[in-house]
Every structure is written in C-alpha cells, then in structure tokens.
Amino acid sequence: PCSAETDAEAPATSALRDLLDGFGYVARTRWVRSSVLLAAAMGLAVTGPLEVLLPALLRSGHDNGAAVYGTVIAALGIGGLAGSLLAGSWPTPSRFLPAMVGAWTLGCLPLAVPAITSNPWAIGAGLALYGACIGIGMVIWGAVLQEHVPLEMLGRVASLDFFISIAFMPLSIALTGLLSRHIDIRTLFIAAGLVPLATGALLAALGQLKMPQKTLVEAGED
C-alpha cells in the first residue's frame, strides 16, 4: 500500500517540480521574462478593445456592422499571415529581443485608429499592419525559444508563455466592459495602442531589453 501511494504521489510531485522549475527559469532569464511580461501587458490592453469595443463601434456606425467587423478582422489575419511569411524568410536577428519588442509595440499603435475614425478601410489597414507586426514578432519568438532555451526547459517555458499570455485576456474583456461605462471608448482604443509601447519603453529604461552577452557571442558578435 505504501508503495502504491508513493507511486501515485510521484507524478503530482514531478509535475509541480516541473512547474516551479519553469517559473524559476522564466524569472531568472531576462529576455524570456521581459518577453512574457510584455505579452501579458498586450493581452490586458488589447484583447478587450478588439473583441468588445471594435464590434460595438462598427455595429453602431454601419448598417452591416457584423460584415464590416468580419472584414477588418480578416484583414488582421491576412496581415498576420504576410508578416509571418516575411519573417520566416529572414535569419533570426542577433539582437532578437529589441527586434521582437519593437515589432510588437510599434505594431500595436494602429489599434488607436478607431479613436480617430470609424472608416472600415482605415481600421482594416491598421489591423493588417498590427497583424503583420505581431506575426513577425511571433516568428522571432518561436525561433529564439528553439535556439536559446535548453531542451529540457523548452516545453515548460513554452507552456508558461502561453498560459501567462492568455491569462489576462478574460480579465481584459471584463475590464473593458466595465471601463467603457465610465471612460470614452476612444480613450480605451488609444490605451490599446499606447500601453504596449509604454511597457516596452519601461522595460528598456529598466535595462530589461539588453541582450545577454553569451547570446551575442553565440550569434558571432564581439
């Protein structure tokens, strides 16, 4: 019986240890930690405006609002596909962290377009650019995970990244619905465009976007 209980407890203990090891690696590895923090901020700032405010704005501003929303979201997808294909044809940047953060933060700026106009062409073009930049950053992120994270930690880091990145999305939707009752939606769209950029600037000011010297040496730089 004691042996059976020990065997039953072992998988749970092992899973908990793996989880803690993954958190520990992310916490002490600056470029991973910075990337995950930025992704969390983006999920919190962007998801609600895109999924709550934008469809409401287009529905109220156009007779065929549902079709218009579907079209501009399709533009986002096309932009993401184009950006991913483009980044996939490039070599991984040696200074991948600034490149990835730059693509993500600058790419979020067009999310402020609905604060200026409800023109679907302008919004669609902005979302296409947003999708392209997000796609570029995601391709870089996927490549550097494979290249620079130890194999035994890769699954844990990728899982934690996915979990942390999406954990703030439901909260963003709830907060957006609540805030939109008290704050003009144009302000929330502007926040969606600027919060990721402000987060990236804060990380840079705190020295969190510096490339590890070991990584630069591996890339062939002095």
BAGUTI-845613 format. One line per 4 residues: number of its first residue (from 1); for each residue x, y, z of N, C-alpha, C. Coordinates in Angstrom, 1 decimal, always signed. Example, Ala and Ser with C-alpha at 12.3 -4.5 7.8 and 13.67 -1.06 7.14 Angstrom:
% BAGUTI-845613
1 = +13.2:-5.7:+7.8:+12.3:-4.5:+7.8:+13.2:-3.3:+7.8 | +12.8:-2.2:+7.1:+13.7:-1.1:+7.1:+12.9:+0.0:+7.9
END
This chain:
% BAGUTI-845613
1 = +0.8:-1.2:+0.0:+0.0:+0.0:+0.0:+0.9:+1.3:+0.0 | +1.9:+1.2:+0.8:+2.8:+2.4:+0.9:+3.5:+2.7:-0.5 | +3.8:+1.6:-1.1:+4.5:+1.7:-2.4:+3.5:+2.3:-3.4 | +2.2:+1.8:-3.4:+1.2:+2.3:-4.3:+0.9:+3.8:-4.1
5 = +0.9:+4.2:-2.8:+0.7:+5.7:-2.5:+1.9:+6.5:-3.0 | +3.1:+6.0:-2.8:+4.3:+6.7:-3.3:+4.2:+6.8:-4.8 | +3.9:+5.8:-5.5:+3.8:+5.8:-7.0:+2.7:+6.8:-7.4 | +1.6:+6.9:-6.7:+0.5:+7.8:-7.1:+0.9:+9.3:-6.9
9 = +1.7:+9.5:-5.8:+2.2:+10.9:-5.5:+3.3:+11.4:-6.4 | +4.0:+10.4:-7.0:+5.2:+10.8:-7.7:+4.9:+11.7:-8.9 | +3.8:+11.3:-9.8:+3.5:+12.2:-10.9:+3.1:+13.6:-10.5 | +2.3:+13.7:-9.4:+1.9:+15.0:-9.0:+3.1:+15.9:-8.5
13 = +4.0:+15.2:-7.8:+5.2:+15.9:-7.3:+6.1:+16.3:-8.5 | +6.2:+15.4:-9.4:+7.1:+15.7:-10.6:+6.5:+16.9:-11.4 | +5.1:+16.9:-11.6:+4.5:+18.0:-12.3:+4.7:+19.3:-11.6 | +4.6:+19.3:-10.3:+4.8:+20.5:-9.5:+6.2:+21.0:-9.6
17 = +7.1:+20.1:-9.5:+8.5:+20.4:-9.7:+8.8:+21.0:-11.0 | +8.3:+20.4:-12.1:+8.4:+20.9:-13.4:+7.9:+22.4:-13.5 | +6.7:+22.6:-12.9:+6.1:+23.9:-13.0:+7.0:+25.0:-12.3 | +7.5:+24.6:-11.1:+8.3:+25.5:-10.4:+9.7:+25.8:-11.1
21 = +10.2:+24.7:-11.7:+11.4:+24.9:-12.5:+11.2:+25.8:-13.6 | +10.0:+25.7:-14.3:+9.7:+26.6:-15.4:+9.6:+28.0:-15.0 | +8.9:+28.3:-13.9:+8.7:+29.6:-13.3:+10.1:+30.2:-13.0 | +10.9:+29.3:-12.4:+12.2:+29.8:-12.0:+13.1:+30.2:-13.2
25 = +13.0:+29.4:-14.2:+13.8:+29.7:-15.4:+13.3:+31.1:-16.0 | +12.0:+31.2:-16.1:+11.5:+32.5:-16.7:+11.9:+33.6:-15.8 | +11.8:+33.5:-14.5:+12.1:+34.6:-13.6:+13.5:+35.0:-13.7 | +14.4:+34.1:-13.9:+15.9:+34.5:-13.8:+16.5:+34.7:-15.2
29 = +15.7:+34.5:-16.3:+16.2:+34.7:-17.6:+15.6:+35.9:-18.2 | +16.4:+37.0:-18.3:+15.9:+38.3:-18.5:+15.1:+38.4:-19.8 | +15.6:+37.9:-20.9:+15.0:+38.1:-22.2:+13.6:+37.3:-22.2 | +13.6:+36.2:-21.6:+12.3:+35.4:-21.5:+11.3:+36.2:-20.6
33 = +11.8:+36.6:-19.5:+10.9:+37.4:-18.5:+10.4:+38.6:-19.2 | +11.2:+39.4:-19.9:+10.8:+40.6:-20.5:+9.7:+40.3:-21.6 | +9.9:+39.3:-22.4:+9.0:+39.0:-23.4:+7.7:+38.6:-22.9 | +7.7:+37.8:-21.8:+6.4:+37.3:-21.2:+5.7:+38.4:-20.6
37 = +6.4:+39.3:-19.9:+5.7:+40.5:-19.3:+5.1:+41.4:-20.3 | +5.8:+41.6:-21.4:+5.2:+42.4:-22.5:+4.0:+41.8:-23.1 | +4.1:+40.5:-23.3:+2.9:+39.7:-23.9:+1.7:+39.8:-22.9 | +2.0:+39.8:-21.6:+0.9:+39.9:-20.7:+0.2:+41.3:-20.7
41 = +1.1:+42.3:-20.8:+0.5:+43.7:-20.9:-0.3:+43.8:-22.2 | +0.2:+43.3:-23.3:-0.5:+43.4:-24.5:-1.9:+42.7:-24.4 | -1.9:+41.5:-23.8:-3.1:+40.8:-23.7:-4.1:+41.5:-22.9 | -3.6:+42.2:-21.8:-4.5:+43.0:-21.0:-5.1:+44.3:-21.7
45 = -4.2:+44.9:-22.4:-4.6:+46.2:-23.1:-5.3:+46.0:-24.4 | -5.0:+45.0:-25.1:-5.5:+44.9:-26.5:-6.8:+44.0:-26.7 | -6.9:+42.9:-25.9:-8.0:+42.0:-26.2:-9.3:+42.6:-26.1 | -9.6:+43.3:-25.0:-10.9:+43.9:-24.8:-11.3:+44.9:-25.9
49 = -10.5:+45.9:-26.2:-10.9:+46.8:-27.3:-11.1:+46.1:-28.6 | -10.3:+45.1:-28.9:-10.5:+44.3:-30.2:-11.8:+43.5:-30.2 | -12.1:+42.9:-29.1:-13.2:+41.9:-29.1:-14.5:+42.4:-28.5 | -14.4:+43.6:-27.8:-15.6:+44.1:-27.2:-16.0:+45.5:-27.9
53 = -15.0:+46.4:-27.9:-15.3:+47.7:-28.3:-15.4:+47.8:-29.8 | -14.5:+47.2:-30.6:-14.5:+47.3:-32.0:-15.8:+46.8:-32.6 | -16.3:+45.6:-32.3:-17.5:+45.2:-32.9:-18.7:+46.1:-32.5 | -18.7:+46.6:-31.3:-19.8:+47.5:-30.9:-19.7:+48.8:-31.7
57 = -18.5:+49.3:-31.9:-18.3:+50.6:-32.7:-18.8:+50.4:-34.1 | -18.4:+49.3:-34.7:-18.7:+49.1:-36.1:-20.2:+48.8:-36.3 | -20.8:+48.1:-35.3:-22.2:+47.8:-35.4:-23.1:+49.1:-35.3 | -22.6:+50.0:-34.4:-23.4:+51.2:-34.3:-23.1:+52.2:-35.4
61 = -22.0:+52.1:-36.1:-21.6:+53.1:-37.1:-22.0:+52.6:-38.5 | -22.3:+51.4:-38.7:-22.6:+50.8:-40.1:-23.8:+49.9:-40.0 | -24.6:+50.0:-41.1:-25.8:+49.2:-41.2:-25.5:+47.7:-41.2 | -24.4:+47.4:-41.9:-23.9:+46.0:-42.0:-22.7:+45.8:-41.1
65 = -22.8:+46.2:-39.8:-21.7:+46.2:-38.9:-21.0:+44.9:-38.7 | -21.8:+43.8:-38.7:-21.2:+42.4:-38.5:-20.3:+42.1:-39.7 | -20.8:+42.4:-40.9:-20.0:+42.1:-42.0:-18.7:+42.9:-42.1 | -18.8:+44.2:-41.7:-17.7:+45.1:-41.6:-16.7:+44.6:-40.6
69 = -17.2:+44.2:-39.5:-16.2:+43.7:-38.4:-15.5:+42.4:-38.9 | -16.3:+41.5:-39.6:-15.6:+40.3:-40.1:-14.6:+40.6:-41.1 | -14.8:+41.7:-41.9:-13.9:+42.1:-43.0:-12.6:+42.6:-42.4 | -12.7:+43.5:-41.4:-11.5:+44.1:-40.8:-10.7:+43.0:-40.0
73 = -11.4:+42.1:-39.4:-10.7:+41.0:-38.7:-10.0:+40.1:-39.7 | -10.6:+39.9:-40.9:-9.9:+39.2:-41.9:-8.7:+39.9:-42.4 | -8.7:+41.2:-42.4:-7.5:+42.0:-42.8:-6.4:+41.7:-41.7 | -6.8:+41.6:-40.5:-5.8:+41.3:-39.4:-5.2:+40.0:-39.7
77 = -6.0:+39.0:-40.0:-5.5:+37.7:-40.3:-4.5:+37.7:-41.5 | -4.9:+38.4:-42.6:-4.1:+38.4:-43.8:-2.7:+39.1:-43.4 | -2.8:+40.2:-42.7:-1.6:+40.8:-42.2:-0.7:+39.9:-41.4 | -1.3:+39.1:-40.5:-0.5:+38.2:-39.7:+0.1:+37.1:-40.6
81 = -0.6:+36.7:-41.6:+0.0:+35.7:-42.5:+1.2:+36.3:-43.3 | +1.0:+37.5:-43.8:+2.0:+38.1:-44.6:+3.3:+38.4:-43.7 | +3.1:+38.9:-42.5:+4.2:+39.1:-41.6:+4.9:+37.9:-41.2 | +4.2:+36.8:-41.0:+4.8:+35.5:-40.6:+5.6:+35.0:-41.7
85 = +5.1:+35.0:-42.9:+5.8:+34.5:-44.1:+7.1:+35.4:-44.3 | +7.0:+36.7:-44.2:+8.1:+37.5:-44.4:+9.2:+37.3:-43.3 | +8.8:+37.2:-42.1:+9.8:+36.9:-41.0:+10.4:+35.5:-41.2 | +9.6:+34.6:-41.7:+10.1:+33.2:-41.8:+11.2:+33.2:-42.9
89 = +11.3:+34.2:-43.8:+12.3:+34.1:-44.8:+13.6:+34.9:-44.4 | +13.5:+35.5:-43.2:+14.7:+36.2:-42.7:+15.5:+35.3:-41.7 | +16.8:+35.6:-41.6:+17.5:+35.0:-40.5:+17.1:+35.6:-39.2 | +17.2:+34.8:-38.1:+16.9:+35.3:-36.8:+17.8:+36.5:-36.4
93 = +17.3:+37.7:-36.1:+18.1:+38.8:-35.7:+19.0:+38.4:-34.5 | +20.3:+38.9:-34.6:+21.2:+38.6:-33.5:+20.7:+39.4:-32.2 | +20.2:+40.5:-32.4:+19.6:+41.3:-31.3:+18.1:+41.1:-31.3 | +17.7:+39.8:-31.1:+16.3:+39.4:-31.3:+15.3:+40.1:-30.3
97 = +15.8:+40.4:-29.1:+14.8:+40.9:-28.1:+14.4:+42.3:-28.5 | +15.3:+43.3:-28.8:+14.8:+44.6:-29.2:+14.0:+44.5:-30.5 | +14.4:+43.6:-31.4:+13.6:+43.5:-32.7:+12.2:+43.0:-32.4 | +12.1:+42.0:-31.6:+10.8:+41.4:-31.3:+9.9:+42.4:-30.5
101 = +10.5:+43.0:-29.5:+9.7:+44.0:-28.7:+9.3:+45.2:-29.6 | +10.2:+45.6:-30.5:+9.9:+46.7:-31.4:+8.8:+46.4:-32.3 | +8.8:+45.2:-32.9:+7.7:+44.8:-33.8:+6.4:+44.7:-33.0 | +6.3:+44.2:-31.8:+5.1:+44.1:-31.1:+4.6:+45.5:-30.6
105 = +5.4:+46.3:-30.1:+5.0:+47.6:-29.5:+4.6:+48.5:-30.6 | +5.4:+48.7:-31.6:+5.0:+49.6:-32.7:+3.8:+49.1:-33.5 | +3.7:+47.8:-33.6:+2.6:+47.2:-34.3:+1.3:+47.4:-33.6 | +1.3:+47.7:-32.3:+0.0:+48.0:-31.6:-0.5:+49.4:-31.8
109 = +0.4:+50.3:-32.3:+0.0:+51.7:-32.4:-1.3:+51.8:-33.3 | -1.4:+51.1:-34.4:-2.6:+51.2:-35.3:-3.9:+50.9:-34.6 | -3.8:+50.3:-33.4:-5.1:+49.9:-32.7:-5.8:+51.2:-32.2 | -5.0:+52.3:-32.2:-5.7:+53.6:-31.8:-6.5:+54.2:-33.0
113 = -6.4:+53.7:-34.2:-7.1:+54.3:-35.3:-8.6:+54.4:-35.1 | -9.3:+53.4:-34.4:-10.7:+53.6:-34.2:-11.1:+54.8:-33.3 | -10.1:+55.3:-32.6:-10.3:+56.5:-31.8:-10.4:+57.8:-32.6 | -9.9:+57.7:-33.9:-9.9:+58.8:-34.8:-11.0:+58.7:-35.8
117 = -11.3:+57.5:-36.3:-12.3:+57.3:-37.4:-12.9:+55.9:-37.3 | -14.1:+55.8:-37.7:-14.8:+54.5:-37.9:-14.8:+54.0:-39.3 | -14.0:+54.7:-40.1:-13.9:+54.2:-41.5:-13.3:+52.8:-41.6 | -14.0:+51.9:-42.2:-13.5:+50.5:-42.1:-12.3:+50.3:-42.9
121 = -12.0:+51.1:-44.0:-10.8:+50.9:-44.7:-9.6:+51.3:-43.8 | -9.7:+52.4:-43.1:-8.6:+52.8:-42.2:-8.4:+51.8:-41.1 | -9.5:+51.4:-40.5:-9.4:+50.4:-39.4:-8.8:+49.1:-40.0 | -9.3:+48.6:-41.1:-8.7:+47.4:-41.7:-7.3:+47.5:-42.0
125 = -6.8:+48.6:-42.6:-5.4:+48.8:-42.9:-4.6:+48.8:-41.6 | -5.1:+49.4:-40.5:-4.4:+49.4:-39.3:-4.3:+48.0:-38.7 | -5.4:+47.3:-38.8:-5.3:+45.9:-38.2:-4.4:+45.0:-39.1 | -4.4:+45.2:-40.4:-3.5:+44.5:-41.2:-2.0:+44.7:-40.8
129 = -1.7:+46.0:-40.5:-0.3:+46.3:-40.0:-0.1:+45.7:-38.7 | -1.1:+45.8:-37.8:-0.9:+45.2:-36.5:-0.7:+43.7:-36.6 | -1.5:+43.0:-37.4:-1.3:+41.6:-37.6:+0.1:+41.2:-38.2 | +0.5:+42.0:-39.1:+1.9:+41.8:-39.7:+3.0:+41.9:-38.7
133 = +2.9:+42.9:-37.8:+3.9:+43.1:-36.8:+3.9:+42.0:-35.7 | +2.7:+41.6:-35.4:+2.5:+40.6:-34.4:+3.1:+39.3:-34.9 | +2.8:+39.0:-36.2:+3.3:+37.8:-36.9:+4.8:+37.8:-36.9 | +5.4:+38.9:-37.2:+6.9:+39.0:-37.3:+7.5:+38.7:-35.9
137 = +6.9:+39.3:-34.9:+7.4:+39.1:-33.5:+7.2:+37.6:-33.1 | +6.1:+37.0:-33.4:+5.8:+35.6:-33.0:+6.8:+34.7:-33.7 | +7.1:+34.9:-35.0:+8.1:+34.1:-35.6:+9.5:+34.2:-35.0 | +9.9:+35.4:-34.7:+11.2:+35.6:-34.0:+11.1:+34.9:-32.6
141 = +10.0:+35.0:-31.9:+9.9:+34.4:-30.6:+10.0:+32.9:-30.7 | +9.3:+32.3:-31.6:+9.3:+30.9:-31.8:+10.7:+30.4:-32.1 | +11.4:+31.1:-33.0:+12.8:+30.7:-33.4:+13.8:+30.8:-32.2 | +13.7:+31.9:-31.4:+14.7:+32.0:-30.4:+14.4:+31.1:-29.2
145 = +13.2:+30.7:-29.0:+12.9:+29.7:-28.0:+13.6:+28.4:-28.4 | +13.5:+28.0:-29.6:+14.2:+26.8:-30.1:+15.7:+26.9:-30.0 | +16.2:+28.1:-30.3:+17.7:+28.3:-30.4:+18.4:+28.5:-29.0 | +17.7:+29.1:-28.1:+18.4:+29.6:-26.9:+17.8:+29.0:-25.6
149 = +16.7:+28.3:-25.6:+16.2:+27.7:-24.4:+16.7:+26.3:-24.3 | +17.3:+25.8:-23.2:+17.7:+24.5:-23.1:+16.6:+23.5:-23.4 | +16.9:+22.4:-24.0:+15.9:+21.5:-24.5:+15.0:+21.0:-23.3 | +15.6:+20.7:-22.2:+14.9:+20.2:-21.0:+13.9:+21.2:-20.5
153 = +14.1:+22.5:-20.8:+13.2:+23.6:-20.3:+12.2:+24.1:-21.3 | +12.4:+23.6:-22.6:+11.7:+24.2:-23.7:+10.2:+24.1:-23.5 | +9.7:+22.9:-23.2:+8.3:+22.6:-23.1:+7.7:+23.4:-21.9 | +8.4:+23.5:-20.8:+7.9:+24.3:-19.7:+7.8:+25.8:-20.0
157 = +8.8:+26.3:-20.6:+8.8:+27.7:-20.9:+7.7:+28.1:-21.9 | +7.6:+27.2:-23.0:+6.6:+27.5:-24.0:+5.2:+27.4:-23.3 | +5.0:+26.5:-22.4:+3.7:+26.3:-21.8:+3.4:+27.5:-20.9 | +4.4:+28.0:-20.1:+4.2:+29.1:-19.2:+3.9:+30.4:-20.1
161 = +4.7:+30.5:-21.2:+4.4:+31.7:-22.0:+3.0:+31.7:-22.5 | +2.5:+30.6:-23.0:+1.2:+30.5:-23.5:+0.2:+30.8:-22.4 | +0.4:+30.2:-21.2:-0.5:+30.4:-20.1:-0.6:+31.9:-19.7 | +0.6:+32.5:-19.5:+0.7:+33.9:-19.0:+0.1:+34.8:-20.0
165 = +0.4:+34.5:-21.3:+0.0:+35.4:-22.4:-1.5:+35.5:-22.5 | -2.2:+34.4:-22.2:-3.7:+34.4:-22.4:-4.4:+34.6:-21.1 | -3.7:+34.5:-20.0:-4.3:+34.6:-18.7:-5.0:+36.0:-18.5 | -4.5:+37.0:-19.1:-5.0:+38.4:-18.9:-6.1:+38.7:-19.9
169 = -6.3:+37.8:-20.9:-7.3:+38.1:-21.9:-8.8:+38.2:-21.3 | -9.2:+37.2:-20.6:-10.6:+37.3:-20.0:-10.7:+38.5:-19.1 | -9.6:+38.8:-18.3:-9.6:+40.0:-17.5:-9.8:+41.3:-18.3 | -9.1:+41.3:-19.4:-9.2:+42.5:-20.3:-10.6:+42.7:-20.8
173 = -11.2:+41.6:-21.2:-12.6:+41.7:-21.7:-13.5:+42.2:-20.6 | -13.4:+41.7:-19.4:-14.2:+42.1:-18.3:-13.9:+43.6:-17.9 | -12.7:+44.0:-17.9:-12.3:+45.3:-17.5:-12.8:+46.3:-18.6 | -12.7:+45.9:-19.8:-13.1:+46.8:-20.9:-14.6:+47.1:-20.8
177 = -15.4:+46.0:-20.6:-16.8:+46.2:-20.4:-17.1:+47.2:-19.3 | -16.4:+47.0:-18.2:-16.6:+47.9:-17.0:-16.2:+49.3:-17.3 | -15.0:+49.5:-17.8:-14.4:+50.8:-18.0:-15.2:+51.6:-19.1 | -15.7:+50.9:-20.1:-16.4:+51.6:-21.1:-17.7:+52.3:-20.6
181 = -18.1:+51.9:-19.5:-19.3:+52.6:-18.9:-18.9:+54.0:-18.3 | -17.6:+54.2:-18.0:-17.2:+55.4:-17.4:-16.2:+56.2:-18.2 | -15.5:+55.5:-19.1:-14.5:+56.2:-19.9:-14.9:+56.1:-21.4 | -14.6:+57.2:-22.1:-14.9:+57.3:-23.5:-14.1:+56.2:-24.2
185 = -14.8:+55.5:-25.2:-14.1:+54.3:-25.8:-12.9:+54.8:-26.6 | -12.9:+56.0:-27.1:-11.7:+56.5:-27.8:-10.5:+56.4:-26.9 | -10.7:+56.7:-25.7:-9.6:+56.7:-24.7:-9.1:+55.2:-24.6 | -10.0:+54.3:-24.6:-9.6:+52.9:-24.4:-8.9:+52.4:-25.7
189 = -9.3:+52.8:-26.9:-8.6:+52.5:-28.1:-7.1:+53.1:-28.1 | -7.0:+54.3:-27.6:-5.7:+54.9:-27.5:-4.8:+54.2:-26.5 | -5.4:+53.7:-25.4:-4.7:+52.9:-24.5:-4.2:+51.6:-25.1 | -5.1:+51.0:-25.9:-4.7:+49.8:-26.5:-3.5:+50.0:-27.4
193 = -3.4:+51.1:-28.1:-2.2:+51.4:-28.9:-1.0:+51.8:-28.2 | -1.2:+52.4:-27.0:+0.0:+53.0:-26.3:+0.5:+52.2:-25.1 | -0.3:+51.4:-24.5:+0.1:+50.7:-23.3:+1.3:+49.7:-23.6 | +1.2:+48.9:-24.7:+2.3:+48.1:-25.1:+3.6:+48.9:-25.3
197 = +3.5:+50.0:-26.0:+4.7:+50.8:-26.3:+5.2:+51.4:-25.0 | +4.4:+51.8:-24.1:+4.8:+52.3:-22.8:+5.5:+51.2:-22.0 | +4.9:+50.0:-22.0:+5.5:+48.9:-21.3:+6.9:+48.6:-21.9 | +7.0:+48.5:-23.2:+8.3:+48.3:-23.8:+9.3:+49.4:-23.5
201 = +8.9:+50.6:-23.4:+9.8:+51.7:-23.1:+10.2:+51.6:-21.6 | +9.3:+51.2:-20.7:+9.6:+51.0:-19.3:+10.7:+49.9:-19.2 | +10.5:+48.8:-19.9:+11.4:+47.6:-19.8:+12.8:+48.1:-20.3 | +12.8:+48.9:-21.4:+14.1:+49.4:-21.9:+14.8:+50.3:-20.9
205 = +14.0:+51.2:-20.2:+14.5:+52.1:-19.2:+15.1:+51.4:-18.0 | +14.5:+50.2:-17.7:+15.0:+49.4:-16.6:+16.1:+48.5:-16.9 | +16.5:+48.6:-18.2:+17.6:+47.7:-18.7:+17.2:+46.3:-18.9 | +15.9:+46.0:-19.1:+15.5:+44.7:-19.3:+15.5:+44.2:-20.8
209 = +15.9:+45.1:-21.7:+15.9:+44.7:-23.1:+17.4:+44.5:-23.6 | +18.3:+44.6:-22.6:+19.7:+44.3:-23.0:+19.9:+42.9:-23.4 | +20.7:+42.6:-24.4:+20.9:+41.3:-24.9:+22.0:+40.6:-24.0 | +21.8:+39.4:-23.5:+22.8:+38.7:-22.8:+24.1:+38.5:-23.6
213 = +25.2:+38.8:-23.0:+26.5:+38.7:-23.7:+26.7:+37.4:-24.3 | +26.4:+36.3:-23.5:+26.5:+35.0:-24.0:+25.8:+34.8:-25.4 | +24.6:+35.3:-25.4:+23.8:+35.2:-26.6:+24.4:+35.9:-27.8 | +25.0:+37.1:-27.6:+25.6:+37.8:-28.6:+26.9:+37.1:-29.1
217 = +27.6:+36.5:-28.2:+28.8:+35.7:-28.6:+28.4:+34.5:-29.5 | +27.3:+33.8:-29.1:+26.8:+32.7:-29.9:+26.4:+33.2:-31.2 | +25.9:+34.4:-31.4:+25.5:+34.9:-32.7:+26.7:+35.4:-33.5 | +27.9:+35.4:-32.9:+29.1:+35.8:-33.7:+29.5:+37.2:-33.5
221 = +28.9:+37.9:-32.5:+29.3:+39.3:-32.3:+30.3:+39.4:-31.2 | +31.1:+40.5:-31.2:+32.1:+40.7:-30.1:+31.4:+41.3:-28.9
END
